[in-house]
Amino acid sequence: MTLYERTIFISKKRGYSLKTLAIKAGLAENSIYDWKKSTPKADNLQKVADVLHVSTDYLLGRTDEMNYSSISENKQIDLKDALDDEIMLAFDGRDIPETDKVKIREYIELLDLKRRSEHE
């Protein structure tokens, strides 16, 4: 698969049109369509990868692992917010049912409460 084809594939999987993806990434509406003929600038590729929660290596075809690997040790993800993020609502390629999301959210809140009480 080409860069353009991978971008289409993962954007469809995430529920985005290429136009919507470009806008979310802060690019011109039709800029991703140009990737059929030319390679994007590295910073634009990174912006798109960030929106899609994949690595640039995945988009470039260097790996088949979609895992988002640019989260550094200094960055933390708020898991409660992640459950509300449409992109993060799948496990092993399948959507997480709403009832399970409620249970996961409750468990995260319990862990957060426990962690705070240990630090007091």
MARDREN-642830 format. One record per residue: y, z, x of N, C-alpha, C, CB in turn; residue in three letters; residue number from 1; chain. Coordinates in nm, 4 decimals, decimal comma. Glycine has a CB too. Layout:
<nodes>
[node [Y; Z; X]; [Y; Z; X]; [Y; Z; X]; [Y; Z; X]; "ALA"; NUM; "A"]
...
</nodes>
This chain:
<nodes>
[node [-0,1184; 0,0000; 0,0841]; [0,0000; 0,0000; 0,0000]; [0,1248; 0,0000; 0,0886]; [-0,0002; 0,1223; -0,0957]; "MET"; 1; "A"]
[node [0,2240; -0,0709; 0,0446]; [0,3516; -0,0734; 0,1160]; [0,4347; 0,0484; 0,0771]; [0,4292; -0,2041; 0,0858]; "THR"; 2; "A"]
[node [0,5431; 0,0708; 0,1502]; [0,6377; 0,1775; 0,1182]; [0,6853; 0,1644; -0,0265]; [0,7581; 0,1743; 0,2151]; "LEU"; 3; "A"]
[node [0,7223; 0,0456; -0,0639]; [0,7717; 0,0203; -0,1994]; [0,6636; 0,0525; -0,3030]; [0,8174; -0,1266; -0,2137]; "TYR"; 4; "A"]
[node [0,5398; 0,0079; -0,2782]; [0,4302; 0,0315; -0,3716]; [0,3977; 0,1808; -0,3841]; [0,3059; -0,0455; -0,3271]; "GLU"; 5; "A"]
[node [0,3990; 0,2512; -0,2706]; [0,3735; 0,3963; -0,2746]; [0,4833; 0,4681; -0,3506]; [0,3621; 0,4537; -0,1322]; "ARG"; 6; "A"]
[node [0,6066; 0,4244; -0,3314]; [0,7190; 0,4867; -0,4008]; [0,7058; 0,4660; -0,5513]; [0,8531; 0,4293; -0,3501]; "THR"; 7; "A"]
[node [0,6684; 0,3459; -0,5922]; [0,6461; 0,3191; -0,7342]; [0,5323; 0,4064; -0,7873]; [0,6143; 0,1695; -0,7571]; "ILE"; 8; "A"]
[node [0,4228; 0,4114; -0,7139]; [0,3050; 0,4878; -0,7557]; [0,3388; 0,6346; -0,7800]; [0,1950; 0,4768; -0,6506]; "PHE"; 9; "A"]
[node [0,4000; 0,6985; -0,6812]; [0,4260; 0,8421; -0,6942]; [0,5390; 0,8696; -0,7929]; [0,4600; 0,9024; -0,5579]; "ILE"; 10; "A"]
[node [0,6365; 0,7794; -0,8022]; [0,7443; 0,8021; -0,8989]; [0,6910; 0,7926; -1,0422]; [0,8587; 0,7000; -0,8774]; "SER"; 11; "A"]
[node [0,5994; 0,7003; -1,0673]; [0,5367; 0,6916; -1,2005]; [0,4559; 0,8177; -1,2286]; [0,4456; 0,5661; -1,2107]; "LYS"; 12; "A"]
[node [0,3844; 0,8651; -1,1274]; [0,3047; 0,9864; -1,1421]; [0,3937; 1,1059; -1,1760]; [0,2250; 1,0140; -1,0137]; "LYS"; 13; "A"]
[node [0,5147; 1,1054; -1,1221]; [0,6097; 1,2147; -1,1480]; [0,6930; 1,1912; -1,2743]; [0,7026; 1,2321; -1,0283]; "ARG"; 14; "A"]
[node [0,6760; 1,0738; -1,3348]; [0,7466; 1,0447; -1,4592]; [0,8863; 0,9884; -1,4415]; [0,7549; 1,1672; -1,5399]; "GLY"; 15; "A"]
[node [0,9142; 0,9311; -1,3254]; [1,0462; 0,8741; -1,2973]; [1,0402; 0,7225; -1,2898]; [1,1020; 0,9306; -1,1668]; "TYR"; 16; "A"]
[node [1,1435; 0,6590; -1,3405]; [1,1627; 0,5169; -1,3127]; [1,2270; 0,5098; -1,1736]; [1,2530; 0,4451; -1,4245]; "SER"; 17; "A"]
[node [1,2253; 0,3950; -1,1111]; [1,2893; 0,3825; -0,9796]; [1,4396; 0,4070; -0,9883]; [1,2625; 0,2436; -0,9204]; "LEU"; 18; "A"]
[node [1,4980; 0,3668; -1,0990]; [1,6414; 0,3887; -1,1196]; [1,6712; 0,5394; -1,1269]; [1,6895; 0,3173; -1,2494]; "LYS"; 19; "A"]
[node [1,5932; 0,6116; -1,2059]; [1,6112; 0,7564; -1,2179]; [1,5870; 0,8255; -1,0843]; [1,5169; 0,8135; -1,3246]; "THR"; 20; "A"]
[node [1,4839; 0,7835; -1,0137]; [1,4530; 0,8395; -0,8828]; [1,5702; 0,8211; -0,7871]; [1,3269; 0,7747; -0,8253]; "LEU"; 21; "A"]
[node [1,6252; 0,7016; -0,7845]; [1,7389; 0,6736; -0,6955]; [1,8568; 0,7643; -0,7287]; [1,7814; 0,5255; -0,7062]; "ALA"; 22; "A"]
[node [1,8859; 0,7797; -0,8556]; [1,9980; 0,8642; -0,8981]; [1,9725; 1,0096; -0,8579]; [2,0198; 0,8534; -1,0515]; "ILE"; 23; "A"]
[node [1,8514; 1,0599; -0,8815]; [1,8184; 1,1976; -0,8443]; [1,8294; 1,2184; -0,6932]; [1,6770; 1,2331; -0,8920]; "LYS"; 24; "A"]
[node [1,8012; 1,1133; -0,6167]; [1,8084; 1,1215; -0,4710]; [1,9504; 1,1002; -0,4180]; [1,7150; 1,0193; -0,4091]; "ALA"; 25; "A"]
[node [2,0436; 1,0678; -0,5076]; [2,1817; 1,0462; -0,4656]; [2,2054; 0,9084; -0,4066]; [2,2211; 1,1502; -0,3657]; "GLY"; 26; "A"]
[node [2,1223; 0,8131; -0,4454]; [2,1341; 0,6762; -0,3958]; [2,1892; 0,5863; -0,5063]; [1,9969; 0,6236; -0,3458]; "LEU"; 27; "A"]
[node [2,2265; 0,4666; -0,4696]; [2,2697; 0,3681; -0,5685]; [2,1521; 0,3375; -0,6621]; [2,3217; 0,2373; -0,4987]; "ALA"; 28; "A"]
[node [2,1822; 0,3132; -0,7896]; [2,0801; 0,2961; -0,8928]; [1,9671; 0,2002; -0,8550]; [2,1446; 0,2478; -1,0176]; "GLU"; 29; "A"]
[node [1,9998; 0,0876; -0,7963]; [1,8989; -0,0143; -0,7683]; [1,8575; -0,0218; -0,6218]; [1,9496; -0,1475; -0,8115]; "ASN"; 30; "A"]
[node [1,8954; 0,0779; -0,5436]; [1,8705; 0,0707; -0,3997]; [1,7223; 0,0694; -0,3628]; [1,9369; 0,1862; -0,3319]; "SER"; 31; "A"]
[node [1,6401; 0,1390; -0,4378]; [1,4975; 0,1450; -0,4030]; [1,4313; 0,0084; -0,4218]; [1,4252; 0,2513; -0,4890]; "ILE"; 32; "A"]
[node [1,4823; -0,0721; -0,5138]; [1,4273; -0,2069; -0,5324]; [1,4421; -0,2904; -0,4054]; [1,4968; -0,2774; -0,6501]; "TYR"; 33; "A"]
[node [1,5428; -0,2601; -0,3237]; [1,5629; -0,3322; -0,1974]; [1,4525; -0,3030; -0,0966]; [1,6979; -0,2957; -0,1372]; "ASP"; 34; "A"]
[node [1,3777; -0,1940; -0,1186]; [1,2715; -0,1575; -0,0259]; [1,1566; -0,2577; -0,0275]; [1,2194; -0,0195; -0,0590]; "TRP"; 35; "A"]
[node [1,1563; -0,3489; -0,1251]; [1,0563; -0,4569; -0,1267]; [1,0751; -0,5468; -0,0057]; [1,0663; -0,5400; -0,2574]; "LYS"; 36; "A"]
[node [1,2023; -0,5644; 0,0343]; [1,2349; -0,6604; 0,1402]; [1,2759; -0,5954; 0,2716]; [1,3449; -0,7505; 0,0940]; "LYS"; 37; "A"]
[node [1,3242; -0,4722; 0,2661]; [1,3746; -0,4092; 0,3887]; [1,3387; -0,2612; 0,3917]; [1,5273; -0,4270; 0,4000]; "SER"; 38; "A"]
[node [1,3363; -0,2061; 0,5108]; [1,3060; -0,0653; 0,5307]; [1,4330; 0,0170; 0,5102]; [1,2464; -0,0410; 0,6718]; "THR"; 39; "A"]
[node [1,4234; 0,1269; 0,4351]; [1,5424; 0,2085; 0,4114]; [1,5814; 0,2890; 0,5352]; [1,5190; 0,3025; 0,2937]; "PRO"; 40; "A"]
[node [1,7039; 0,3382; 0,5342]; [1,7475; 0,4297; 0,6398]; [1,6650; 0,5572; 0,6285]; [1,9015; 0,4606; 0,6296]; "LYS"; 41; "A"]
[node [1,6449; 0,6231; 0,7412]; [1,5620; 0,7442; 0,7447]; [1,6132; 0,8517; 0,6495]; [1,5566; 0,7997; 0,8862]; "ALA"; 42; "A"]
[node [1,7454; 0,8695; 0,6422]; [1,7979; 0,9747; 0,5552]; [1,7752; 0,9419; 0,4074]; [1,9472; 0,9954; 0,5818]; "ASP"; 43; "A"]
[node [1,7812; 0,8154; 0,3704]; [1,7539; 0,7766; 0,2312]; [1,6060; 0,7947; 0,1976]; [1,7961; 0,6302; 0,2067]; "ASN"; 44; "A"]
[node [1,5205; 0,7617; 0,2919]; [1,3771; 0,7814; 0,2727]; [1,3474; 0,9300; 0,2536]; [1,2973; 0,7249; 0,3929]; "LEU"; 45; "A"]
[node [1,4109; 1,0154; 0,3323]; [1,3899; 1,1599; 0,3207]; [1,4379; 1,2125; 0,1862]; [1,4618; 1,2332; 0,4337]; "GLN"; 46; "A"]
[node [1,5516; 1,1620; 0,1390]; [1,6032; 1,2054; 0,0083]; [1,5047; 1,1734; -0,1031]; [1,7383; 1,1387; -0,0210]; "LYS"; 47; "A"]
[node [1,4480; 1,0543; -0,0987]; [1,3502; 1,0141; -0,2005]; [1,2240; 1,0990; -0,1879]; [1,3155; 0,8633; -0,1870]; "VAL"; 48; "A"]
[node [1,1773; 1,1204; -0,0670]; [1,0584; 1,2036; -0,0454]; [1,0811; 1,3449; -0,0979]; [1,0217; 1,2081; 0,1042]; "ALA"; 49; "A"]
[node [1,2007; 1,3989; -0,0769]; [1,2326; 1,5329; -0,1266]; [1,2259; 1,5389; -0,2785]; [1,3711; 1,5755; -0,0790]; "ASP"; 50; "A"]
[node [1,2812; 1,4393; -0,3453]; [1,2782; 1,4368; -0,4922]; [1,1339; 1,4261; -0,5416]; [1,3629; 1,3184; -0,5470]; "VAL"; 51; "A"]
[node [1,0531; 1,3476; -0,4742]; [0,9142; 1,3265; -0,5161]; [0,8200; 1,4364; -0,4683]; [0,8653; 1,1934; -0,4653]; "LEU"; 52; "A"]
[node [0,8690; 1,5262; -0,3835]; [0,7885; 1,6345; -0,3267]; [0,6679; 1,5817; -0,2495]; [0,7417; 1,7281; -0,4370]; "HIS"; 53; "A"]
[node [0,6950; 1,4826; -0,1669]; [0,5942; 1,4291; -0,0758]; [0,6583; 1,4165; 0,0612]; [0,5383; 1,2911; -0,1254]; "VAL"; 54; "A"]
[node [0,5780; 1,3933; 0,1614]; [0,6319; 1,3736; 0,2958]; [0,6736; 1,2278; 0,3139]; [0,5278; 1,4142; 0,4032]; "SER"; 55; "A"]
[node [0,7626; 1,2056; 0,4078]; [0,7997; 1,0677; 0,4401]; [0,6796; 0,9942; 0,4986]; [0,9189; 1,0645; 0,5393]; "THR"; 56; "A"]
[node [0,5933; 1,0651; 0,5671]; [0,4727; 1,0022; 0,6220]; [0,3843; 0,9468; 0,5104]; [0,3934; 1,1031; 0,7070]; "ASP"; 57; "A"]
[node [0,3779; 1,0172; 0,3985]; [0,3011; 0,9657; 0,2858]; [0,3629; 0,8359; 0,2343]; [0,2939; 1,0702; 0,1729]; "TYR"; 58; "A"]
[node [0,4941; 0,8367; 0,2132]; [0,5605; 0,7163; 0,1616]; [0,5443; 0,5989; 0,2573]; [0,7095; 0,7435; 0,1374]; "LEU"; 59; "A"]
[node [0,5469; 0,6279; 0,3856]; [0,5349; 0,5213; 0,4856]; [0,3908; 0,4752; 0,5067]; [0,5923; 0,5681; 0,6174]; "LEU"; 60; "A"]
[node [0,2959; 0,5435; 0,4447]; [0,1555; 0,5030; 0,4582]; [0,0885; 0,5552; 0,5828]; [0,1456; 0,3553; 0,4570]; "GLY"; 61; "A"]
[node [0,1508; 0,6515; 0,6493]; [0,0918; 0,7085; 0,7713]; [-0,0167; 0,8090; 0,7396]; [0,1989; 0,7747; 0,8563]; "ARG"; 62; "A"]
[node [-0,0163; 0,8597; 0,6167]; [-0,1177; 0,9538; 0,5711]; [-0,1381; 0,9336; 0,4215]; [-0,0769; 1,1010; 0,6030]; "THR"; 63; "A"]
[node [-0,2545; 0,9729; 0,3742]; [-0,2806; 0,9678; 0,2315]; [-0,2610; 1,1041; 0,1659]; [-0,4214; 0,9175; 0,2060]; "ASP"; 64; "A"]
[node [-0,2228; 1,2026; 0,2473]; [-0,1937; 1,3362; 0,1955]; [-0,0520; 1,3381; 0,1408]; [-0,2117; 1,4444; 0,3057]; "GLU"; 65; "A"]
[node [-0,0385; 1,3644; 0,0102]; [0,0938; 1,3678; -0,0519]; [0,1673; 1,4979; -0,0251]; [0,0815; 1,3468; -0,2005]; "MET"; 66; "A"]
[node [0,0973; 1,5964; 0,0249]; [0,1545; 1,7297; 0,0373]; [0,2926; 1,7274; 0,0967]; [0,0659; 1,8165; 0,1203]; "ASN"; 67; "A"]
[node [0,3785; 1,8001; 0,0313]; [0,5169; 1,8120; 0,0743]; [0,5195; 1,9055; 0,1928]; [0,6093; 1,8631; -0,0406]; "TYR"; 68; "A"]
[node [0,5503; 1,8543; 0,3103]; [0,5377; 1,9342; 0,4317]; [0,6708; 1,9675; 0,4965]; [0,4521; 1,8626; 0,5301]; "SER"; 69; "A"]
[node [0,7816; 1,9395; 0,4303]; [0,9086; 1,9650; 0,4966]; [0,9682; 2,1008; 0,4619]; [1,0062; 1,8574; 0,4613]; "SER"; 70; "A"]
[node [0,8904; 2,1883; 0,3995]; [0,9408; 2,3224; 0,3709]; [0,9234; 2,4057; 0,4970]; [0,8664; 2,3876; 0,2486]; "ILE"; 71; "A"]
[node [1,0352; 2,4427; 0,5555]; [1,0302; 2,5184; 0,6799]; [1,0008; 2,6648; 0,6512]; [1,1621; 2,5045; 0,7572]; "SER"; 72; "A"]
[node [0,9732; 2,7402; 0,7574]; [0,9450; 2,8820; 0,7426]; [1,0665; 2,9574; 0,6913]; [0,8992; 2,9407; 0,8749]; "GLU"; 73; "A"]
[node [1,1851; 2,9045; 0,7136]; [1,3069; 2,9736; 0,6727]; [1,3391; 2,9525; 0,5256]; [1,4230; 2,9275; 0,7569]; "ASN"; 74; "A"]
[node [1,2797; 2,8525; 0,4635]; [1,3063; 2,8258; 0,3227]; [1,2016; 2,8965; 0,2391]; [1,3069; 2,6735; 0,2933]; "LYS"; 75; "A"]
[node [1,2428; 2,9471; 0,1242]; [1,1481; 3,0095; 0,0334]; [1,1588; 2,9413; -0,1015]; [1,1738; 3,1619; 0,0210]; "GLN"; 76; "A"]
[node [1,0476; 2,9289; -0,1671]; [1,0438; 2,8692; -0,2996]; [1,0393; 2,9827; -0,4015]; [0,9211; 2,7727; -0,3156]; "ILE"; 77; "A"]
[node [1,1239; 2,9771; -0,5016]; [1,1176; 3,0720; -0,6112]; [1,0097; 3,0201; -0,7062]; [1,2582; 3,0886; -0,6836]; "ASP"; 78; "A"]
[node [0,8961; 3,0863; -0,7072]; [0,7829; 3,0369; -0,7857]; [0,8116; 3,0358; -0,9341]; [0,6607; 3,1205; -0,7590]; "LEU"; 79; "A"]
[node [0,8940; 3,1287; -0,9817]; [0,9289; 3,1273; -1,1235]; [1,0048; 2,9992; -1,1569]; [1,0133; 3,2516; -1,1605]; "LYS"; 80; "A"]
[node [1,0955; 2,9578; -1,0679]; [1,1678; 2,8324; -1,0887]; [1,0746; 2,7130; -1,0753]; [1,2836; 2,8201; -0,9894]; "ASP"; 81; "A"]
[node [0,9788; 2,7219; -0,9846]; [0,8865; 2,6108; -0,9630]; [0,8055; 2,5806; -1,0885]; [0,7927; 2,6418; -0,8468]; "ALA"; 82; "A"]
[node [0,7747; 2,6830; -1,1670]; [0,6992; 2,6608; -1,2903]; [0,7806; 2,5849; -1,3929]; [0,6536; 2,7930; -1,3488]; "LEU"; 83; "A"]
[node [0,9131; 2,5929; -1,3814]; [0,9996; 2,5206; -1,4744]; [1,0295; 2,3794; -1,4258]; [1,1296; 2,5964; -1,4949]; "ASP"; 84; "A"]
[node [0,9936; 2,3485; -1,3022]; [1,0184; 2,2177; -1,2429]; [0,9073; 2,1229; -1,2861]; [1,0269; 2,2268; -1,0875]; "ASP"; 85; "A"]
[node [0,9431; 2,0157; -1,3544]; [0,8433; 1,9215; -1,4063]; [0,7518; 1,8673; -1,2966]; [0,9127; 1,8060; -1,4764]; "GLU"; 86; "A"]
[node [0,8001; 1,8565; -1,1756]; [0,7199; 1,8002; -1,0674]; [0,6100; 1,8971; -1,0242]; [0,8091; 1,7649; -0,9481]; "ILE"; 87; "A"]
[node [0,6347; 2,0237; -1,0354]; [0,5426; 2,1238; -0,9840]; [0,4397; 2,1684; -1,0881]; [0,6200; 2,2431; -0,9347]; "MET"; 88; "A"]
[node [0,4260; 2,0988; -1,1974]; [0,3417; 2,1461; -1,3048]; [0,2063; 2,0782; -1,3097]; [0,4110; 2,1272; -1,4339]; "LEU"; 89; "A"]
[node [0,1479; 2,0566; -1,1929]; [0,0162; 1,9967; -1,1877]; [-0,0650; 2,0660; -1,0795]; [0,0251; 1,8446; -1,1616]; "ALA"; 90; "A"]
[node [-0,1949; 2,0648; -1,0973]; [-0,2855; 2,1187; -0,9975]; [-0,4033; 2,0236; -0,9866]; [-0,3321; 2,2635; -1,0339]; "PHE"; 91; "A"]
[node [-0,4308; 1,9825; -0,8655]; [-0,5431; 1,8924; -0,8409]; [-0,5317; 1,7656; -0,9250]; [-0,6754; 1,9632; -0,8703]; "ASP"; 92; "A"]
[node [-0,4073; 1,7184; -0,9421]; [-0,3825; 1,5946; -1,0137]; [-0,3829; 1,6062; -1,1647]; [-0,4820; 1,4959; -0,9741]; "GLY"; 93; "A"]
[node [-0,3994; 1,7274; -1,2164]; [-0,4024; 1,7477; -1,3607]; [-0,2878; 1,8387; -1,4028]; [-0,5375; 1,8071; -1,4047]; "ARG"; 94; "A"]
[node [-0,2320; 1,8129; -1,5205]; [-0,1256; 1,8972; -1,5734]; [-0,1780; 2,0375; -1,6004]; [-0,0668; 1,8364; -1,7014]; "ASP"; 95; "A"]
[node [-0,0898; 2,1368; -1,5804]; [-0,1242; 2,2752; -1,6116]; [-0,0877; 2,2998; -1,7576]; [-0,0502; 2,3765; -1,5160]; "ILE"; 96; "A"]
[node [-0,1824; 2,3457; -1,8392]; [-0,1519; 2,3724; -1,9803]; [-0,0438; 2,4807; -1,9936]; [-0,2800; 2,4157; -2,0557]; "PRO"; 97; "A"]
[node [0,0329; 2,4719; -2,1006]; [0,1430; 2,5662; -2,1238]; [0,0935; 2,7104; -2,1277]; [0,2150; 2,5325; -2,2546]; "GLU"; 98; "A"]
[node [-0,0226; 2,7352; -2,1863]; [-0,0758; 2,8725; -2,1924]; [-0,1035; 2,9266; -2,0528]; [-0,2047; 2,8768; -2,2767]; "THR"; 99; "A"]
[node [-0,1514; 2,8416; -1,9630]; [-0,1760; 2,8840; -1,8259]; [-0,0448; 2,9088; -1,7523]; [-0,2594; 2,7794; -1,7518]; "ASP"; 100; "A"]
[node [0,0581; 2,8281; -1,7804]; [0,1888; 2,8495; -1,7175]; [0,2443; 2,9863; -1,7537]; [0,2878; 2,7397; -1,7594]; "LYS"; 101; "A"]
[node [0,2253; 3,0280; -1,8787]; [0,2717; 3,1603; -1,9226]; [0,2000; 3,2689; -1,8423]; [0,2473; 3,1800; -2,0756]; "VAL"; 102; "A"]
[node [0,0684; 3,2555; -1,8266]; [-0,0095; 3,3540; -1,7512]; [0,0332; 3,3567; -1,6045]; [-0,1598; 3,3232; -1,7619]; "LYS"; 103; "A"]
[node [0,0553; 3,2404; -1,5469]; [0,0979; 3,2322; -1,4068]; [0,2345; 3,2980; -1,3902]; [0,1029; 3,0845; -1,3591]; "ILE"; 104; "A"]
[node [0,3261; 3,2698; -1,4823]; [0,4604; 3,3288; -1,4767]; [0,4522; 3,4813; -1,4862]; [0,5494; 3,2727; -1,5906]; "ARG"; 105; "A"]
[node [0,3681; 3,5332; -1,5770]; [0,3511; 3,6778; -1,5911]; [0,2952; 3,7388; -1,4628]; [0,2586; 3,7096; -1,7096]; "GLU"; 106; "A"]
[node [0,2000; 3,6716; -1,4012]; [0,1411; 3,7216; -1,2768]; [0,2446; 3,7237; -1,1645]; [0,0203; 3,6353; -1,2360]; "TYR"; 107; "A"]
[node [0,3251; 3,6206; -1,1556]; [0,4301; 3,6157; -1,0534]; [0,5293; 3,7295; -1,0748]; [0,5033; 3,4792; -1,0564]; "ILE"; 108; "A"]
[node [0,5663; 3,7536; -1,1993]; [0,6589; 3,8633; -1,2291]; [0,5973; 3,9978; -1,1930]; [0,6983; 3,8618; -1,3773]; "GLU"; 109; "A"]
[node [0,4684; 4,0156; -1,2170]; [0,3982; 4,1380; -1,1805]; [0,3994; 4,1564; -1,0283]; [0,2531; 4,1350; -1,2337]; "LEU"; 110; "A"]
[node [0,3688; 4,0496; -0,9547]; [0,3712; 4,0583; -0,8086]; [0,5111; 4,0899; -0,7566]; [0,3213; 3,9277; -0,7470]; "LEU"; 111; "A"]
[node [0,6118; 4,0296; -0,8176]; [0,7496; 4,0534; -0,7772]; [0,7874; 4,1995; -0,8016]; [0,8452; 3,9594; -0,8531]; "ASP"; 112; "A"]
[node [0,7500; 4,2522; -0,9154]; [0,7779; 4,3913; -0,9489]; [0,7081; 4,4848; -0,8505]; [0,7334; 4,4221; -1,0930]; "LEU"; 113; "A"]
[node [0,5830; 4,4553; -0,8195]; [0,5064; 4,5364; -0,7244]; [0,5713; 4,5336; -0,5865]; [0,3609; 4,4865; -0,7155]; "LYS"; 114; "A"]
[node [0,6123; 4,4153; -0,5428]; [0,6751; 4,4009; -0,4117]; [0,8054; 4,4808; -0,4042]; [0,7020; 4,2527; -0,3815]; "ARG"; 115; "A"]
[node [0,8854; 4,4735; -0,5109]; [1,0116; 4,5485; -0,5114]; [0,9895; 4,6979; -0,5106]; [1,0944; 4,5108; -0,6317]; "ARG"; 116; "A"]
[node [0,8871; 4,7468; -0,5844]; [0,8606; 4,8906; -0,5881]; [0,8089; 4,9407; -0,4531]; [0,7592; 4,9233; -0,6989]; "SER"; 117; "A"]
[node [0,7398; 4,8578; -0,3769]; [0,6921; 4,8959; -0,2449]; [0,8057; 4,9086; -0,1444]; [0,5909; 4,7954; -0,1956]; "GLU"; 118; "A"]
[node [0,9141; 4,8373; -0,1673]; [1,0280; 4,8387; -0,0744]; [1,1306; 4,9454; -0,1087]; [1,0953; 4,7035; -0,0732]; "HIS"; 119; "A"]
[node [1,1069; 5,0186; -0,2159]; [1,2041; 5,1234; -0,2555]; [1,1737; 5,2530; -0,1890]; [1,2054; 5,1435; -0,4058]; "GLU"; 120; "A"]
</nodes>
